Amino acid sequence: MNRTFRETFDHGPCGWIGWEAPVGPTPIEIRDSAAISRSPWWIDCNHAPPDAGYLHILFALHTYHGPKFPETIKKAGGPNPYVAGGFPTNLTNARVTVRLKGEVKLRGAQMCFHVQGNLSQDPSKPNSVNQVLTAQPFQITRDWSEQTVQLVPDQRQWTDLGTRLDRVGFYGGGGIDQLLRNVNGDFIFVLFPLDVKPLVPVAGNMHAKWWDGRDGAVDVSRLPEGHVMLDEVRIEFP
């Protein structure tokens, strides 16, 4: 029997979080039964070149709470109806519909759906795979609009984010068909890709030595700026 997950944010964040460094998981803003994400956004550097690059996290929801699930995420997001309701981690061919609006200077980025899961068969050797549905971006409209994407197991529609050099052994790679069968991490609305450049030139490999901006200021004029609002998220499982 088909099932549909529906979130309207009428009762708070309901497990959804944002992310900021160095804090980590952060509560999302809720106003008039809508979730709001505003710039400046953290630069997620976990997939820096030579792999796919940088991204901003707008809204994230975890799909599974294992025995070692971080309490910081539970505290930031509150009760998670997706997990409590036993909704599946198999998202193959699921349809994701959102009602959204916002105003963002994208500067080359797109708002996309992102999935993450650990495909390792050995818990002591994680292989966290991250893929972004770059072929089906959402349009950030000034007025409310309803838009739908389908999570098809077609690698041509997805970008495998890979891992930055010093995170090999935690982040890894794997096909989207395998990942969609068990998205046991989270799904995220992201802005991707980002044009990340330092204000002051960095000697050597910028992405290896400067990737998170701690050693130099980011040229924010190259990054997305604005806000995005989510009024509803629906996931229809086939």
C-alpha positions in Angstrom: 0.0 0.0 0.0 1.3 3.4 -0.9 2.2 5.8 1.9 2.8 9.5 2.0 4.9 11.5 4.4 3.7 15.0 4.9 5.2 17.8 6.9 3.5 21.2 7.3 5.5 22.7 10.2 2.3 23.4 12.1 3.9 21.9 15.2 7.4 23.3 15.0 10.5 21.9 13.3 9.5 18.3 13.7 13.0 16.9 13.4 14.3 19.3 10.7 17.6 21.1 11.4 20.0 23.5 9.9 23.8 23.3 10.4 26.4 25.9 11.4 30.1 25.6 12.1 31.5 25.1 14.7 28.1 24.6 16.5 26.9 21.7 14.4 23.2 21.0 14.2 21.0 24.0 14.8 17.2 24.6 15.2 15.5 26.0 12.1 13.3 29.1 12.3 9.6 28.5 12.1 7.2 31.4 11.4 3.5 31.1 10.5 3.8 27.3 9.9 6.7 27.7 7.5 10.4 26.8 7.9 12.8 29.6 7.0 16.5 29.4 6.1 18.5 32.6 5.8 22.0 33.5 4.7 24.8 33.6 5.5 24.9 29.8 5.3 27.7 27.6 6.5 30.0 26.3 3.7 29.9 22.5 3.8 33.4 21.6 2.8 33.2 17.8 3.2 33.2 17.2 -0.5 35.8 19.8 -1.6 37.8 19.4 -4.8 39.1 17.2 -6.3 35.6 15.9 -5.7 32.3 17.6 -6.4 32.7 20.8 -4.3 31.0 22.9 -1.7 27.4 23.3 -0.7 25.0 25.1 1.7 22.6 23.2 3.9 19.1 24.8 4.0 16.9 22.1 5.7 17.8 18.6 6.7 15.8 15.7 8.1 17.2 12.4 9.4 15.5 9.2 8.3 16.9 6.8 10.9 17.8 6.9 14.6 20.3 4.2 15.4 21.6 3.3 18.9 24.4 5.9 18.7 22.3 8.7 17.1 23.7 12.1 18.3 21.7 13.7 21.1 22.7 17.1 19.7 20.6 16.5 16.6 17.6 15.2 18.6 17.8 18.4 20.7 18.1 20.7 17.7 15.3 19.2 15.7 12.9 17.9 18.4 10.6 14.9 17.8 11.0 13.4 14.3 7.7 12.2 12.8 9.5 10.6 9.9 11.4 8.2 12.2 8.6 7.8 14.7 6.1 7.0 11.9 8.3 4.2 10.6 8.6 5.8 7.1 10.9 3.8 4.8 14.6 4.5 4.1 14.0 3.1 0.6 13.4 6.2 -1.5 13.7 4.7 -4.9 11.3 6.5 -7.3 9.7 8.4 -4.5 8.1 11.7 -5.5 9.1 14.8 -3.4 6.8 17.7 -3.5 7.5 21.0 -1.8 5.6 24.3 -1.4 8.2 27.0 -1.3 9.1 30.6 -1.9 12.0 32.9 -1.3 14.4 35.5 -2.6 18.0 34.3 -3.3 20.8 35.6 -5.3 22.0 32.2 -6.4 25.3 33.1 -8.0 25.6 29.9 -10.0 24.0 27.6 -7.4 20.8 25.6 -7.6 18.4 24.4 -4.9 18.5 20.6 -5.1 17.5 17.5 -3.1 20.3 15.6 -1.5 20.4 12.1 0.0 22.9 10.6 2.4 23.4 7.0 3.6 26.0 4.7 5.0 26.5 1.9 2.5 29.2 0.1 4.5 28.5 -3.5 5.7 31.1 -2.9 8.5 30.0 -0.4 11.2 33.6 0.2 12.1 34.4 1.3 8.5 31.8 3.9 7.4 31.2 4.7 3.8 28.9 7.7 3.9 27.6 8.3 0.3 26.2 11.7 -0.7 24.4 12.4 -3.9 22.6 15.5 -5.2 19.7 15.5 -7.7 21.2 18.1 -9.9 19.1 17.3 -13.0 15.9 18.3 -11.2 16.5 21.6 -9.4 13.8 23.5 -7.6 13.0 27.1 -8.6 13.0 29.6 -5.8 9.9 31.7 -6.6 8.9 35.0 -5.0 5.3 33.7 -4.5 4.3 30.3 -3.1 4.8 27.5 -5.7 4.4 23.8 -5.6 7.1 21.7 -7.3 7.8 18.0 -7.5 10.9 16.0 -8.3 11.2 12.2 -8.6 14.1 10.2 -7.0 14.9 8.1 -10.0 17.8 5.6 -9.8 19.5 7.1 -12.9 23.0 8.2 -12.1 22.9 10.7 -15.0 20.6 12.8 -13.0 22.7 12.8 -9.8 26.0 14.2 -8.8 28.1 11.9 -6.5 29.7 14.4 -4.1 32.6 12.1 -3.0 35.0 13.3 -0.3 37.6 15.9 0.4 41.1 14.5 0.7 41.4 14.3 4.5 37.9 12.7 4.9 38.7 9.6 2.8 37.7 6.6 4.9 34.5 8.3 6.2 32.9 9.7 3.1 33.0 7.5 0.0 31.2 6.7 -3.2 28.5 4.4 -4.4 25.8 4.2 -7.1 22.6 6.1 -6.7 20.6 2.9 -7.2 22.2 1.3 -4.1 21.9 4.5 -2.1 18.2 5.1 -2.8 17.4 1.6 -1.6 18.7 2.6 1.9 18.9 6.3 2.7 19.7 5.6 6.3 21.3 9.0 7.0 19.2 12.0 6.0 17.8 14.0 3.1 18.6 17.7 2.7 17.6 20.7 0.6 20.9 22.2 -0.4 22.3 25.0 -2.5 24.9 23.6 -4.9 27.5 24.2 -6.3 29.2 27.1 -4.6 32.0 29.3 -6.0 34.2 29.3 -2.9 37.3 31.6 -3.1 39.4 33.2 -0.4 39.8 37.0 -0.3 43.5 36.6 0.1 45.3 34.1 -2.2 46.3 30.8 -0.5 49.6 29.1 -1.3 49.4 25.5 -2.5 46.2 23.5 -2.7 43.5 25.8 -1.5 41.0 23.0 -1.0 43.4 20.9 1.1 44.6 23.7 3.4 41.9 26.4 3.4 38.7 24.4 2.7 36.7 25.7 5.7 37.8 29.3 5.8 39.5 29.1 9.2 42.7 30.5 7.8 41.2 33.2 5.7 38.0 35.1 4.9 35.6 33.9 2.2 34.7 36.1 -0.7 31.0 36.3 0.2 30.2 38.2 -3.0 30.5 34.9 -4.8 28.1 33.0 -2.5 24.3 32.7 -2.5 22.5 35.4 -0.4 18.9 35.6 0.7 16.2 33.3 2.2 14.1 30.3 1.4 10.8 29.3 3.0 9.2 25.8 3.1 5.5 25.6 3.8 5.0 21.9 3.1 7.1 18.8 2.2 5.4 15.6 0.9 7.1 12.4 0.0 5.0 9.8 -1.9 6.4 6.3 -1.8 5.7 4.0 -4.8 
